[in-house]
Amino acid sequence: MRFLRSLTLLCLPFGATPCVAEVPNVVTDIGPVQSLVAMVMGDLDTAQAIVPPEMSPHNFALRPSQARALDGADLLVWVGPELTPWMEKATAALSGEARHIRLLGVDGTTVLSYRDPIKAAEHGHDDHDHDDHDHGDHENHDHADHDAHEGHDHDAHDHEGHDHEEHDHGTEAHDDHDHDGQDGHHHEGTDPHAWLDPQNAAVWIGAIAESLSEMDPENADTYRANASDARAKLDQLKQEVAQQLGDQENLGFVTFHDAFQYFEHRFGLQSSGTVSLGDASQPSPARLARLRDAMEERGVACAFREPQFTDRLLNAASEGSTVTIAVIDPLGVNQEPGAGMYPAIIRAMAQAMSDCAGQ
């Protein structure tokens, strides 16, 4: 019986040696989260990420092998339905017996609301009310904490069964919309890209370690010691990047979609605009026109494309300008999976920004 896996005791015949609890089987949504789990688990085991880093988690289509991985999980660690609305239905059906950590609900997490970076830059400040508020009053292991999201309209995001490879993330469709919106999507609620703030990653490391310690008490000391080391490394990473980007608050840049708000907020940067909003939904022609105007007015130096999306619209918005198009990657396509992946993602993003400023 799979749901007893984490409680199963492995013993030699006739009780010749003490019983040893099996290490929990951990599954995550995305590579950066898998990396945080790997920091905590160390040499004990590895976690499996469901969404490959070259794919967008916003509209990923679950494959049978990935459904089986969910079904075999003892612990699911995921950002939440705000990032992967399709996973909420899948987890209810496939992994209802597993423990869950919904990271956006972990106490101490800095949570920001969706924004429109073009509007924010026009007003010279963030286009939302955020107070670096920390989520409290959450049960980290209780799948019922998703109930608070049932009223959120995911219908416009429901891509379950959507063929990711054939539809190019939806960026080729609906170009005849000329309203300044994104095809009826409602961009309210929580921005889910919270892993790009290393302070959040440090908070989540603690929650992961405590969950694993409860499930596997024989290895609790290892999990907690690994978590302590990981938090120290993340604090060092945060200081390193803050020093690298400390004088870049006036850097003019745009990105394909608004995935980098948490990184900007932590390190004192501000985007001048994006092709798409935070859910990577289809932009209207009016929005692209506004972005072109914003890039010209603010002297934008760099436009950052993302490996998970076509760069067609970003190229169109930059056409005729002197903007340099570079790569910035929130998911780590070119990074080695494992404990080193998360720091490598953050360092690569900081280097891309720094290189942009140095041009």
N, C-alpha and C positions, 0 to 999 in steps of 0.2 A: 504493500500500500504506500503510494508516493508520499502522502501527507504525513506519514510517520518517519520519513527519511531522516529529519533532523533530530529525531528522538531515538533512532535505532542505536542499539549498543552492539559493538563488534567485539566478540569474545572468542577466545580459543575454547575447544571442547573441555568439558568437565571443570570449567572455571579455573583453568591453570594460570591465567593471568587476569589482572583487573580489566574490566570492561572500559572501552574508550568510545566516547561519543563521536559520531561522524560529523565532519565539518559541513555546515549548511550549504546548500546549492543556491547561489546568488545570481539573479538576473537583473540587468539594468536596462534603461531605455536607450541611452546614448553613450558614446565612448568616453566623454569627459567624466560622466558619473561612474562608469566602470573603472576608470583610473582612480577615482577617490576610494572606491571599494578595495581596489588592489593595494592601495597604500595601507589600508587597515588589515587586510588579510595576510599580506606579506607572502611568506612561503607556504602557508597552510593550504591555499587553493586560489583559484581565479574565478572571476565573475564573467558572465557572457552579456555582451551588449546586443540588443535587438536591432537597432537601427544602424546600418553601416555608415561610417563617417562621410561617405560621398553622397549620401541621400539626405534630403530634408526631413526632419522629424515631423514637420507640420502636417504633411499629407502622405505619409508613408503607407504602403499597402503591405499588411502582414502576410508573410508566406507560411506555408505549412510547417516548415522546419522551425521557424521562429515561434509559431503557435505551440509547437511541442516543447520548446524551451521554456516558454511561459508556464505551460502546464506542469513542467517538472521542477519549478522553482520552489524553494523553501522560503526565500526572501526576495521580494521585488523592491528594488530601489529605483524610483523614477521621479522626475521633476514634477509631474502632475499632468492632469488633463488639459491644462492651459497650453502646454507645449505639444502634447500628443493626444488630442481629443479622441482619436480612433482607438487608442489603447484602453481607455476607460471601459468601453464595451467588451473588448477582448479580455481584459483582466477579470471582469465580473464572470465571464463565461469559462475562462480557462485556468485561472489561478486563484479561485476564491478561497482555497484552503491555505494559501501562503500568507506569510506576514507581508505587510506593505510599509514602506517609508515613502510618503509623498513629501519630497524635499521642500517644496514651497510652503508646506505647513509646519516645518520644524521650528520650534521655539528659537528665537534669535536670528532668524533669516531676515535680511534686509529685502523688502519687497517694494518694487516700483510699479506704477500703473502704466498702461499703454500711453503713448504720446504721439504727436506728429512732429518730427524733428524740423520740418520746414517752418511750421508755425512757431516752434520753440526758438529757432534761430532768429526769426523775424522780431520776436519780442525780447531777445537777449537772455532768455532763461528757459528752464525746462517747462514744457507744455503740459504739466500735470501737477497735482498736489501730492508731493511725497515728503515724508518726514523721516526718512530712513527708518520707517516703522518696522518693528520686529513682529513676526507672527507669534502669537501666544495662544494658549488654550487649545492646543492641538494634541491629539493622540497620534504619535508617529507610526504606530503599527496597525492602526485601525482603518480598515478599508472603508468604514462608514464615514470617514471624514470627507469622502467625495460627495456626500449628500448635499453639501453646501453649494456644489457646482451644478446641481441638476437643473437649476433654473437658467443657467447660461445657455445661450442659443448656439449649439454646435452644429446645427443643421447645415449652415453654409460651409462648415469645415469638414463635413463627414465624407471622407474620401475612402472609406473602407471598400476594398475591391478595386480602387482606382489604380490604373496601370501607370506607375511612376515613370517608367522609361519611355512610354509612348506619348505622354501628355506634357512633358517638359515643365512640370510644376505649375501648369496653368498660366504661364506667362505669355503664351501665344494666343490666348483666347480673349474675346470680348473687347477688342480694341476699338469698337465703335461707341463705347461709352464716353460721353464727353462731360459728365458731371465730375466735380472734384471730390471723388470718393473712391472706393475700391470695390465696385460691383456689389453693393448692398451689404458688405461685411460691417459688423458693428465692432469698432475697435475700442472697447471699454473693458475694464477689468485689469487683471494682473499681467504684466509683461513677464513671460516665463523664462527669459534667458538669464536667469539669476546665477548660473554657474560661472559667468564671466566676471564676477566679483570674487576675488580670492578670499575675502572675509567670509562670504557665504560658504565657500568650499570648506573653510576651517570649521565652521559651525556644523556643517553636514557630516564631516569626518567624525565628530563626537557622537552624533546620533547613530551613525552606522556602527561604530564601535560598541555602543551600548546595546543595540539590537542583537548584534552577533554574540556579545557576551552573555546575554540572556538565553539565547538559543543554544549556545555551545559554551557552558560555564567552564569546562576544562581548559579551554583556550582563552578565557577572558583576559588573563594577564597579558597575553600576547597581543590581543586586539587593542587593549587600552594603551600598552606601551607603543605599539605601532602608530596609534592615533596621536599620541603625544609627540612622537617624532615628526609625523606628517604635519601637524599644526605648526610646529616650529619651522619646518621648511616652507610652509605656505606664508608664514609671517615674514620670513626672509625674502620670499618671492615678492610679496606685496611691497616691501621696502625697496627692493631692487628696481621694480618697475616704476614706483613713484619717483625715484631719483632719476631714472632714465627719461621720464615724460614730464618732469616737474615744471619745465618752462615752455610747454607746448599747449597752454590753455587757449591760445589764439590760432591754433592750427586749423586751417580750412579743409574739410574733407567731407565726402559723401560716401554712402555705402548702398549696396543693393537693397537690403531690407533692414529694418530697425532692430537688429539683434544685439547691438553693442552698447545699449544704454547703461547697463550695470558697469561695464568696463569704463565708460566715459565718466560716470558718476563717481566711481572710486578714485580715478586718477586725474580728475579735473579737466576733462576734455568735453567738447560739445560738437556733435555732428551738425553740419549745415543742411542736411537733408538726406532723404532716401528715395529710391525708386518706389519701393513698396513699404507698407507699414509692418508692424511687428509680427503679424501672422503670415507674412509673405504672400498675401493675396494679390490679385490682379490690380495693378494701378490703372487709373483712367488716363486718357490723353491729356486732360486738363492738369492732372498732377505732374505728368512728365514736363509739360510746359512750365509749370511753376518751378520745378526742380531746375530746369535749364536757366530760368531767370535768376534763381537763388544762387546758382553756381557762378554766374557772371557777376552778380551784384557783390558777392562776398569774396571774390577772388579765390575760389576753391582751387587748391593745388592738386589734390589727389582724389580719385574715385576708386573705391575698393570693391572689387568683385568677390564673389564667394563661390567656392568650387561646387557647392550643392545646387547652384542655379545657373541657368543660361545668362550670359552677359549681354544678350542682344539689346535689351532696353537700356542698360547702363551705357553701352556704347552709343546708342541713339541720343541719350541725354547729354553725352559728352561731345558729340560730333561738332566739329568746328571750333572747339576750345583747345586750350593748351594743357588741359588737365591730364595728368599721368594716371593711367589705370594700373593698379597693382592688386595683389591678392591679400585678403584677410580671411581667416578661417576659424570659425568658432567651434568646429567639431573635430579638427585634427586629421584631415585626409592623409597628410604625409607624415604623421607622427606614429611612432611605434606604440601599439596598444600596451597597456599596463600602467604601473605606478608612475612612470615618468611622463605619461602622455599629457596629463593636465598641466603640469608646470611648463611643458614644451609648448602647448597651445597658447598660454598666456604670454610667454616670452616671445613667441613668433608674432603675436599680435602687436606687442609693444615694439618689436623691431620694425615691423611694417610701418607703424606710425612714425617711429623715429627716422626711418629712411625717407619717408615722405617729407618730413620737416627739413631734412638735410639737403633736399634737391634744390 
